[in-house]
Amino acid sequence: MFTLTIEGVEKTFDSKVRLIDLIDDPEQRYYIALVNNRMRELYYEIDYDATVEFLDSRHPEAVFTYEASLRYLVAMAFHNLFPHYEFKFNYSISRSVFCHILNLEHQSDMGDVLDALRQEMERLVESDLPIYRREMSKDEAVAFYKKHGYDDKLDVIQYRPEDTVHFYECDGYLNYMYNLMVPSTGYLSEYLLRAYPPGFLIQYPRAETNGEIPPFEDAPTYGRTLRNANRWAELIDANTIAKMNRHAESRQIVEFVQMNEAKHNQMLSEIGDILEKHNDEIRLIAIAGPSSSGKTTFSNRLRVELMTRGLRPVMISLDDYYLDRDQIQPDENGEIDLEHINTLDIDLFNQNMLDLIQGKEVDIPKFDFMTKTRSGYRKLRITEEEPIIIEGIHALNETLTSLIPQHQKFKIFISPQLQLNIDYHNPINITNLRLLRRIVRDRKFRNAPASKTIGMWGSVRRGEFRWIYPHQEGADYIFNSSLAYELGVMKKHALDTLMEIPRESEHFITANRLIKFLKYFKDVEDHHVPNNSLLREFIGGSCFDD
């Protein structure tokens, strides 16, 4: 006899039961379950006391399962219709997955290929074919990959520390997506395919949109940055973990690190060229990006870059324009959202920036975070050789600088756009890279455990979607702050604090997901990282720390 607590209700059983058979409402579509805080597939059989929670697409972990299963479905459709095509998945614009057919000879054929894929995916979903988990030894998996010519999968399996591999089989098709899966193809009815040369986009339900597929939002500027990042990863032969590891294992790791750092230098030089050329017009440089993008180091390095061109940038902190806490209006729930733009003295900031640009002396406020009030002012006047640099969550929001003419502003969006895959069918989530950066930094500089950082991450992400991403397409330049080698460096910093999270913790699931792909990376030692590298902002030892 054993007892299961399901949604707060206790039920007793005398024999093993599958999770999928415990779901009372067949119309409610769950994708995964939490069993004693462990992620379990719905075919999982249980015969012990446990608390069970079923998750739908409103939960981030269920979305990870759905998205991986959807990639499996697309790969299966390719296998059935076009087995000769090689294709690669990457995360892309509008919160979607991009699929690039690598050996499509004529782009004009894409329409017919996409129509055929749609029909085959619809057939597979309607057929509701079961997806079974199969365990293979590493040797069996190697033989399977060799037989089918999956060289990218063959490359990475040598770095897998376990002796077994969990494949998934559906109607004779086998693949491994490094994630738990839904029980059958019938669960995968919610998706949209959209042509997006040189491939197509796959849209799917998202937790942050309450389990709905977000409306498509084209982002040509951001999309161009992703394509450039992909080309760069191919150019330096580092678009998969196995290729990255070969660099880490070679004696040329110093050259590889320096090559990546030189790419950042090149982008900084490009920005410097623009700002120097238009110095008579551009007076305000605004920098924004999501959490752990490296904004602080970037701002310092940009300042140095401009100084080499005879400019003397003045950095002004948006934090000094916080309103006194008692002046901030609470939201509809009576709570104060410190990320809301209305927590800033927008009118004063606008007027101060306009007055500075017009050559007037200005009283710049000082904010005391201990008392949560304005503590005084400092005098400031700038010359024509002193452009203003502002950096913060709202820096690209037009509301903040509405008094400044467009031609006097230069907006920079910074974010890591790492285009790196485990294998061609399994891209690494860019958001996970930023989360790892923040985990490492919070541990290093704030002595905060990974559990605390992970616990705050949902709130951080909600703020990004509300205040940062809507303004990224208005940027004049997008700086890709990723470094191809950085996960090899961060691995050793992140693993210890991630492994401190106990199995019973609500954050164990996220920690385990991060550990599962970090373990594939070979270490890159810290001493290879230059002291002005953007990566030093997270691992320590930056020359800008003072």
C-alpha positions as CSV (number, residue, x, y, z in Angstrom):
1,M,0.0,0.0,0.0
2,F,1.2,3.5,-0.8
3,T,-0.4,7.0,-0.7
4,L,-0.2,9.7,-3.4
5,T,-1.1,13.3,-2.6
6,I,-2.4,14.7,-5.9
7,E,-3.4,18.4,-5.9
8,G,-3.8,18.2,-2.1
9,V,-6.0,15.1,-2.2
10,E,-4.7,11.8,-0.7
11,K,-5.3,8.6,-2.6
12,T,-4.2,5.1,-1.6
13,F,-3.1,2.4,-4.0
14,D,-2.1,-1.2,-3.6
15,S,-0.3,-1.7,-6.9
16,K,2.0,0.2,-9.2
17,V,0.3,3.0,-11.2
18,R,1.3,5.2,-14.1
19,L,1.1,8.9,-13.7
20,I,-0.9,9.4,-16.8
21,D,-3.6,7.2,-15.4
22,L,-4.0,9.5,-12.4
23,I,-5.2,12.4,-14.5
24,D,-9.0,12.8,-13.9
25,D,-9.8,15.3,-16.6
26,P,-8.7,14.0,-20.1
27,E,-9.4,17.5,-21.6
28,Q,-6.8,19.1,-19.4
29,R,-3.5,18.7,-21.2
30,Y,-0.6,18.1,-18.9
31,Y,2.9,17.4,-20.3
32,I,5.0,16.4,-17.3
33,A,4.7,15.8,-13.5
34,L,6.5,16.7,-10.3
35,V,6.9,13.7,-8.1
36,N,8.4,14.5,-4.7
37,N,10.0,17.5,-6.6
38,R,11.5,15.3,-9.3
39,M,10.5,15.8,-12.9
40,R,8.8,12.6,-14.2
41,E,7.3,11.7,-17.6
42,L,3.7,10.8,-17.6
43,Y,4.4,7.1,-18.4
44,Y,6.4,6.9,-15.2
45,E,5.2,4.2,-12.9
46,I,5.0,4.8,-9.2
47,D,4.6,2.5,-6.2
48,Y,5.7,4.6,-3.2
49,D,4.4,7.5,-1.1
50,A,4.7,10.8,-3.0
51,T,3.3,14.2,-3.7
52,V,2.3,14.6,-7.3
53,E,1.8,17.8,-9.2
54,F,0.9,17.8,-12.9
55,L,2.2,20.6,-15.0
56,D,0.8,22.2,-18.1
57,S,2.2,24.9,-20.5
58,R,1.8,27.6,-17.9
59,H,4.8,26.1,-16.1
60,P,8.3,26.8,-17.5
61,E,9.5,23.2,-17.0
62,A,6.5,21.8,-18.9
63,V,7.3,24.2,-21.7
64,F,10.9,22.8,-21.9
65,T,9.4,19.4,-22.3
66,Y,6.9,20.5,-24.9
67,E,9.5,22.4,-26.9
68,A,12.0,19.5,-26.9
69,S,9.2,17.1,-27.9
70,L,8.2,19.5,-30.7
71,R,11.7,19.5,-32.1
72,Y,11.5,15.7,-32.0
73,L,8.3,15.8,-34.0
74,V,9.9,18.1,-36.6
75,A,12.9,15.8,-36.8
76,M,10.7,12.8,-37.2
77,A,8.8,14.5,-40.1
78,F,12.1,15.2,-41.8
79,H,13.1,11.6,-41.3
80,N,9.9,10.3,-42.9
81,L,9.8,12.7,-45.8
82,F,13.3,14.0,-46.5
83,P,15.9,11.7,-44.9
84,H,18.7,13.2,-47.0
85,Y,18.3,16.7,-45.5
86,E,20.6,17.8,-42.7
87,F,19.0,20.5,-40.5
88,K,19.9,22.4,-37.4
89,F,17.8,24.0,-34.7
90,N,18.6,27.3,-33.0
91,Y,16.6,29.6,-30.7
92,S,15.5,32.7,-32.5
93,I,13.3,35.8,-32.7
94,S,9.8,36.0,-31.3
95,R,10.6,33.3,-28.7
96,S,10.6,30.6,-31.4
97,V,13.0,27.9,-32.7
98,F,14.7,28.4,-36.0
99,C,15.2,25.4,-38.3
100,H,17.9,25.7,-41.0
101,I,18.1,23.1,-43.7
102,L,21.9,22.9,-44.2
103,N,21.9,21.1,-47.6
104,L,18.9,22.7,-49.3
105,E,20.2,23.4,-52.8
106,H,17.5,25.9,-53.9
107,Q,15.8,28.4,-51.5
108,S,12.8,28.3,-53.9
109,D,12.1,24.8,-52.7
110,M,11.5,25.9,-49.1
111,G,7.8,26.5,-49.7
112,D,7.2,23.0,-50.9
113,V,9.3,21.5,-48.1
114,L,7.5,23.5,-45.5
115,D,4.0,22.5,-46.8
116,A,5.0,18.8,-46.8
117,L,6.4,19.1,-43.3
118,R,3.1,20.7,-42.1
119,Q,1.1,17.9,-43.5
120,E,3.3,15.2,-42.1
121,M,3.4,16.8,-38.6
122,E,-0.4,17.1,-38.7
123,R,-0.6,13.4,-39.6
124,L,1.7,12.4,-36.8
125,V,-0.2,14.4,-34.3
126,E,-3.6,13.0,-35.4
127,S,-2.1,9.5,-35.3
128,D,-1.3,10.0,-31.6
129,L,1.7,7.7,-31.7
130,P,3.3,6.8,-28.3
131,I,6.8,8.0,-27.6
132,Y,8.7,5.5,-25.6
133,R,11.9,5.9,-23.6
134,R,14.7,3.4,-24.4
135,E,18.0,3.0,-22.7
136,M,21.1,2.2,-24.7
137,S,24.7,1.7,-23.7
138,K,27.1,4.3,-25.0
139,D,28.6,1.7,-27.3
140,E,25.2,1.0,-28.7
141,A,24.5,4.7,-29.2
142,V,27.8,5.1,-31.0
143,A,27.0,2.3,-33.3
144,F,23.6,3.7,-34.0
145,Y,25.0,7.2,-34.8
146,K,27.7,5.7,-37.1
147,K,25.1,3.7,-39.0
148,H,22.9,6.7,-39.6
149,G,25.7,9.2,-40.3
150,Y,24.8,11.4,-37.3
151,D,28.4,12.8,-37.0
152,D,27.4,15.8,-34.8
153,K,25.8,13.4,-32.3
154,L,28.7,11.1,-32.5
155,D,31.1,13.9,-31.7
156,V,29.5,14.9,-28.5
157,I,28.8,11.5,-27.0
158,Q,32.4,11.0,-26.1
159,Y,32.1,13.8,-23.6
160,R,29.0,12.2,-21.9
161,P,30.1,11.0,-18.4
162,E,27.3,8.4,-18.0
163,D,27.6,4.9,-19.5
164,T,24.0,4.9,-20.9
165,V,22.0,7.1,-23.2
166,H,18.2,7.6,-23.1
167,F,16.8,7.5,-26.6
168,Y,13.2,8.0,-27.5
169,E,11.4,5.8,-30.0
170,C,8.2,6.6,-31.9
171,D,6.9,4.4,-34.7
172,G,10.4,3.1,-35.4
173,Y,12.1,6.6,-35.3
174,L,14.8,7.1,-32.6
175,N,16.4,10.3,-31.4
176,Y,17.7,11.8,-28.2
177,M,16.7,15.4,-27.3
178,Y,18.5,15.7,-23.9
179,N,15.1,16.3,-22.2
180,L,12.1,14.5,-20.9
181,M,9.3,14.0,-23.5
182,V,5.5,14.1,-23.7
183,P,3.8,10.6,-23.9
184,S,2.7,10.7,-27.5
185,T,2.6,12.8,-30.7
186,G,-1.0,13.7,-30.0
187,Y,0.1,16.0,-27.2
188,L,1.9,18.3,-29.8
189,S,-1.0,20.0,-31.5
190,E,-0.1,23.5,-30.5
191,Y,2.5,25.0,-32.9
192,L,2.9,27.3,-35.9
193,L,5.4,27.0,-38.7
194,R,6.4,30.2,-40.4
195,A,8.8,30.6,-43.4
196,Y,11.8,32.7,-42.4
197,P,14.6,32.5,-44.9
198,P,17.0,30.8,-45.0
199,G,14.8,28.4,-43.0
200,F,11.6,28.5,-41.0
201,L,10.4,29.3,-37.5
202,I,8.6,27.0,-35.1
203,Q,6.4,28.8,-32.6
204,Y,5.1,27.1,-29.5
205,P,3.2,27.8,-26.2
206,R,5.1,29.8,-23.6
207,A,4.7,30.0,-19.8
208,E,5.1,33.8,-19.8
209,T,2.1,34.1,-22.1
210,N,-0.1,31.8,-19.9
211,G,0.5,28.8,-22.0
212,E,-0.5,30.5,-25.3
213,I,1.6,30.8,-28.5
214,P,2.9,34.5,-28.4
215,P,1.9,36.7,-31.3
216,F,4.6,36.7,-33.9
217,E,6.8,39.8,-33.7
218,D,9.4,40.2,-36.4
219,A,12.7,41.6,-35.2
220,P,14.9,42.2,-38.2
221,T,17.7,43.9,-36.3
222,Y,17.8,41.2,-33.6
223,G,17.5,38.5,-36.2
224,R,20.4,39.9,-38.1
225,T,22.5,39.7,-34.9
226,L,21.6,36.1,-34.4
227,R,22.6,35.2,-38.0
228,N,25.9,37.0,-37.6
229,A,26.5,35.1,-34.3
230,N,25.7,31.9,-36.2
231,R,28.2,32.8,-38.9
232,W,30.8,33.7,-36.4
233,A,30.4,30.3,-34.6
234,E,30.9,28.5,-37.9
235,L,33.9,30.7,-38.8
236,I,35.7,29.9,-35.6
237,D,34.6,26.2,-35.7
238,A,32.7,26.4,-32.4
239,N,29.0,25.9,-33.1
240,T,28.8,22.6,-31.1
241,I,30.1,21.5,-27.7
242,A,32.3,18.9,-29.2
243,K,34.0,21.5,-31.5
244,M,34.4,23.9,-28.5
245,N,35.9,21.1,-26.5
246,R,38.5,20.4,-29.1
247,H,39.6,24.0,-28.8
248,A,39.7,23.7,-25.0
249,E,41.8,20.5,-25.3
250,S,44.3,21.9,-27.7
251,R,47.4,24.0,-27.1
252,Q,45.8,26.8,-29.2
253,I,43.3,27.6,-26.4
254,V,45.1,30.9,-25.8
255,E,44.7,31.9,-29.4
256,F,41.0,30.8,-29.4
257,V,40.3,32.9,-26.3
258,Q,42.1,35.9,-27.8
259,M,40.2,35.5,-31.0
260,N,36.9,35.8,-29.2
261,E,38.1,38.8,-27.2
262,A,39.2,40.4,-30.5
263,K,35.7,40.0,-31.8
264,H,34.5,42.1,-28.9
265,N,37.2,44.6,-29.5
266,Q,36.1,44.8,-33.2
267,M,32.5,45.5,-32.2
268,L,33.6,48.2,-29.8
269,S,35.8,49.7,-32.5
270,E,32.7,49.8,-34.9
271,I,30.7,51.6,-32.3
272,G,33.6,54.0,-31.7
273,D,33.8,54.7,-35.5
274,I,30.1,55.6,-35.6
275,L,30.2,57.8,-32.5
276,E,33.4,59.6,-33.6
277,K,32.0,60.2,-37.1
278,H,28.8,61.7,-35.7
279,N,30.3,63.3,-32.6
280,D,28.8,66.7,-33.6
281,E,25.3,65.2,-33.4
282,I,25.3,62.3,-30.9
283,R,25.3,63.6,-27.4
284,L,23.5,60.8,-25.4
285,I,24.6,57.1,-25.5
286,A,22.0,54.8,-24.0
287,I,22.9,51.2,-23.1
288,A,20.4,48.5,-22.0
289,G,20.1,44.7,-22.0
290,P,18.7,41.9,-19.9
291,S,20.2,40.6,-16.7
292,S,23.9,39.4,-16.8
293,S,24.5,40.7,-20.3
294,G,27.8,42.4,-19.1
295,K,26.5,46.0,-19.2
296,T,28.9,47.3,-16.6
297,T,32.1,46.1,-18.2
298,F,30.8,47.0,-21.7
299,S,30.1,50.6,-20.5
300,N,33.6,50.9,-19.1
301,R,35.3,49.4,-22.2
302,L,33.2,51.7,-24.5
303,R,34.3,54.7,-22.4
304,V,38.0,53.7,-22.9
305,E,37.4,53.2,-26.6
306,L,35.9,56.7,-26.9
307,M,38.8,58.2,-24.9
308,T,41.2,56.9,-27.5
309,R,39.4,59.0,-30.0
310,G,39.7,62.2,-28.0
311,L,36.2,62.0,-26.4
312,R,35.7,62.1,-22.7
313,P,32.4,60.3,-21.9
314,V,30.5,61.2,-18.8
315,M,28.7,58.3,-17.1
316,I,25.4,59.1,-15.4
317,S,23.6,56.5,-13.3
318,L,19.9,56.0,-13.7
319,D,19.8,54.8,-10.1
320,D,20.3,58.3,-8.8
321,Y,17.0,59.3,-10.4
322,Y,14.9,56.9,-8.2
323,L,12.0,58.7,-6.5
324,D,11.9,58.6,-2.7
325,R,10.2,55.4,-1.7
326,D,7.1,57.2,-0.2
327,Q,6.6,58.9,-3.6
328,I,6.3,55.6,-5.5
329,Q,2.7,54.6,-6.3
330,P,2.0,50.9,-5.5
331,D,0.4,48.7,-8.2
332,E,-3.1,47.2,-8.2
333,N,-2.0,44.6,-5.6
334,G,-0.7,47.3,-3.3
335,E,2.9,46.3,-4.0
336,I,5.8,48.4,-5.2
337,D,7.5,47.2,-8.4
338,L,11.0,48.7,-8.2
339,E,11.6,47.8,-11.9
340,H,8.7,50.0,-13.1
341,I,9.7,53.0,-15.1
342,N,7.5,55.2,-12.9
343,T,9.9,54.6,-9.9
344,L,12.2,57.0,-11.7
345,D,11.9,60.8,-11.7
346,I,11.3,60.8,-15.5
347,D,10.6,64.5,-15.8
348,L,13.8,65.5,-13.9
349,F,15.9,63.1,-15.9
350,N,14.6,64.4,-19.2
351,Q,15.2,68.0,-18.3
352,N,18.7,67.3,-16.8
353,M,19.8,65.5,-20.0
354,L,18.4,68.3,-22.3
355,D,20.0,71.0,-20.2
356,L,23.4,69.2,-20.1
357,I,23.3,68.8,-23.9
358,Q,22.5,72.5,-24.3
359,G,25.6,73.4,-22.2
360,K,23.9,74.3,-19.0
361,E,25.1,73.5,-15.5
362,V,22.8,70.9,-13.9
363,D,22.2,69.6,-10.4
364,I,22.5,65.9,-10.7
365,P,20.7,64.1,-7.8
366,K,22.3,61.5,-5.5
367,F,20.2,58.6,-4.2
368,D,20.9,56.9,-0.9
369,F,19.9,53.3,-1.0
370,M,20.2,52.9,2.7
371,T,17.6,55.6,3.4
372,K,15.8,55.0,0.1
373,T,15.7,58.8,-0.4
374,R,17.4,61.5,-2.4
375,S,20.4,62.6,-0.3
376,G,21.6,65.7,-2.3
377,Y,22.9,66.9,-5.6
378,R,26.2,67.4,-7.5
379,K,27.0,70.1,-10.0
380,L,27.7,69.0,-13.6
381,R,28.4,70.8,-16.9
382,I,29.7,69.0,-20.0
383,T,31.5,70.1,-23.2
384,E,31.0,69.1,-26.8
385,E,33.7,66.4,-26.3
386,E,31.9,64.8,-23.4
387,P,29.0,62.6,-24.6
388,I,26.7,61.2,-21.9
389,I,26.6,57.5,-21.2
390,I,23.5,56.1,-19.4
391,E,23.1,52.4,-18.6
392,G,20.1,50.6,-17.1
393,I,16.9,48.6,-17.6
394,H,15.0,51.6,-19.1
395,A,17.8,53.3,-21.0
396,L,16.3,52.5,-24.4
397,N,12.7,53.5,-23.4
398,E,11.8,56.6,-25.3
399,T,9.7,57.9,-22.3
400,L,13.0,58.4,-20.4
401,T,14.6,60.6,-23.1
402,S,11.6,62.0,-24.9
403,L,13.0,65.6,-24.8
404,I,16.2,64.6,-26.6
405,P,15.9,64.6,-30.4
406,Q,16.5,61.3,-32.1
407,H,19.6,62.3,-34.0
408,Q,21.3,63.2,-30.7
409,K,20.8,59.7,-29.2
410,F,22.6,56.5,-29.9
411,K,21.0,53.4,-28.5
412,I,22.9,50.1,-27.8
413,F,21.2,46.9,-26.9
414,I,23.6,44.3,-25.3
415,S,22.9,40.7,-24.8
416,P,24.8,37.4,-25.2
417,Q,23.6,35.6,-28.4
418,L,25.6,32.4,-28.1
419,Q,24.8,30.1,-31.1
420,L,26.0,26.9,-29.6
421,N,24.4,23.4,-29.8
422,I,24.9,20.1,-28.0
423,D,24.2,18.7,-31.4
424,Y,22.4,20.0,-34.5
425,H,19.0,18.9,-33.0
426,N,19.6,20.3,-29.6
427,P,20.5,24.0,-29.2
428,I,21.6,25.5,-25.9
429,N,19.1,28.0,-24.4
430,I,20.6,31.5,-24.4
431,T,18.6,32.4,-21.3
432,N,20.4,29.5,-19.5
433,L,23.7,31.2,-20.3
434,R,22.6,34.4,-18.6
435,L,21.3,32.5,-15.6
436,L,24.6,30.7,-15.2
437,R,26.4,34.1,-15.4
438,R,24.2,35.5,-12.7
439,I,24.6,32.4,-10.5
440,V,28.4,32.6,-10.7
441,R,28.4,36.4,-10.1
442,D,26.0,36.2,-7.2
443,R,28.1,33.5,-5.5
444,K,31.4,35.4,-6.2
445,F,30.4,38.9,-5.2
446,R,27.3,38.5,-3.0
447,N,27.9,35.1,-1.3
448,A,24.4,34.2,-2.5
449,P,23.7,30.5,-3.1
450,A,22.4,29.4,-6.5
451,S,19.0,28.6,-4.9
452,K,18.5,32.3,-4.2
453,T,19.5,33.4,-7.7
454,I,17.2,30.8,-9.3
455,G,14.4,31.8,-7.0
456,M,14.6,35.4,-8.2
457,W,14.9,34.4,-11.9
458,G,11.2,34.3,-12.7
459,S,10.7,37.8,-11.5
460,V,13.8,39.0,-13.4
461,R,12.5,37.4,-16.6
462,R,9.1,39.0,-16.2
463,G,10.7,42.4,-15.9
464,E,12.8,41.8,-19.0
465,F,9.8,41.0,-21.1
466,R,8.0,44.0,-19.9
467,W,10.7,46.7,-19.8
468,I,13.6,45.6,-22.0
469,Y,12.7,43.4,-25.0
470,P,9.9,45.7,-26.3
471,H,12.6,48.3,-27.0
472,Q,15.4,46.2,-28.5
473,E,14.4,46.8,-32.1
474,G,14.8,50.6,-31.5
475,A,18.5,50.1,-30.9
476,D,21.1,51.6,-33.3
477,Y,23.6,48.8,-32.5
478,I,23.2,45.3,-30.9
479,F,26.3,44.1,-29.1
480,N,26.6,40.4,-28.8
481,S,28.3,39.9,-25.5
482,S,28.7,36.1,-25.6
483,L,32.2,34.5,-25.7
484,A,32.3,31.1,-27.4
485,Y,34.7,29.7,-24.7
486,E,32.8,31.1,-21.6
487,L,30.9,28.0,-20.6
488,G,34.2,26.1,-20.3
489,V,35.3,28.8,-17.8
490,M,32.1,29.1,-15.9
491,K,31.5,25.3,-15.5
492,K,33.8,24.9,-12.5
493,H,32.5,28.1,-10.9
494,A,28.8,27.1,-11.3
495,L,28.9,23.4,-10.6
496,D,29.8,23.6,-6.9
497,T,27.0,26.0,-6.0
498,L,24.5,24.2,-8.2
499,M,25.3,20.9,-6.6
500,E,24.7,22.4,-3.1
501,I,20.9,22.6,-3.9
502,P,19.3,19.6,-2.2
503,R,17.0,17.2,-4.1
504,E,14.0,18.3,-2.0
505,S,14.5,22.0,-3.0
506,E,12.0,23.5,-5.3
507,H,15.0,24.8,-7.3
508,F,16.6,21.4,-7.8
509,I,14.9,20.9,-11.1
510,T,16.4,24.0,-12.6
511,A,19.8,23.3,-11.1
512,N,19.7,19.7,-12.5
513,R,18.8,20.9,-15.9
514,L,21.9,23.3,-15.9
515,I,24.2,20.6,-14.6
516,K,23.1,18.2,-17.3
517,F,24.5,20.2,-20.2
518,L,27.4,21.8,-18.3
519,K,28.9,18.4,-17.6
520,Y,29.7,18.0,-21.4
521,F,32.1,21.0,-21.4
522,K,35.9,20.7,-21.0
523,D,37.4,23.1,-18.5
524,V,39.0,26.4,-19.7
525,E,41.2,27.8,-17.0
526,D,40.6,31.3,-15.6
527,H,44.1,32.5,-16.2
528,H,43.4,32.4,-20.0
529,V,40.8,35.1,-19.5
530,P,42.1,38.7,-20.0
531,N,41.5,41.0,-17.0
532,N,39.4,43.4,-19.1
533,S,37.3,40.6,-20.5
534,L,33.5,41.0,-20.1
535,L,33.6,37.5,-18.6
536,R,35.6,38.9,-15.6
537,E,32.4,40.7,-14.5
538,F,31.1,37.3,-13.5
539,I,34.1,35.3,-12.4
540,G,36.1,38.1,-10.8
541,G,39.5,39.6,-11.4
542,S,38.3,42.5,-13.6
543,C,40.6,45.5,-14.0
544,F,37.4,47.5,-13.7
545,D,36.4,46.1,-10.3
546,D,37.4,49.3,-8.4
